[in-house]
Amino acid sequence: MDTSAVITLLTIAVVLLSVVIVGLLAAVIVILVKVQRIINCIDEITQNVAAASDWLVPAKVIGQVVKMFRK
């Protein structure tokens, strides 16, 4: 093989590897964005459950019922 063929093959290999790396980076970014959305949803659900469990404490429920009857 002469040197021009080797240089051409190496150039093609570098271009293909660059495309693969860019594709992998794009896939990782998409996955990270989706994971962040899921984490945000889980955080919101956790806050809602915490607020609901705070309202379901028996002392608070009885206190609210007593307040309602006092009015």
Protein Blocks (a to p, Z undefined) as FASTA:
>chain_A
ZZklmmmmmmmmmmmmmmmmmmmmmmmmmmmmmmmmmmmmmmmmmmmmmmmmmmmpmklm
mmmmmmmmmZZ
